[in-house]
């Protein structure tokens, strides 16, 4: 037993936020994690680095399995204790902001990708020195 099984019984909002962030880490569509993983794999394929692309996909599957185990433990296992997990408001706000940003980037990735391209273009054209 670990702390993750106590999260659901203690704070449902924290458990939902943690679940969304774990799904993003796994690269589930409509999260920022999917956009990031897709970008890395697409870039590897564009430069014909198929071994890197395959390794990234295998690592993503292994990671998704591990994240799924944490979610199953968090949602389905009985709590290890009856202790209430107290989360400071500021920490809760940071988790909430991270969840909103993760979903926003997953649903509307264009603005972030455009900003990244703009920075890359600026870096290439900036004088070296």
Secondary structure, DSSP 8 states (H G I E B T S, - for coil): --THHHHHHH-HHHHHHHHHHHHHHHT-TTSHHHHHHHHHHHHHHHTT-HHHHHHHHHHHHHHHHHHHHHHHHHHHS--S--------HHHHHHHHHHHHHHHHHHH--HHHHHHHHHHHHHHHHS---
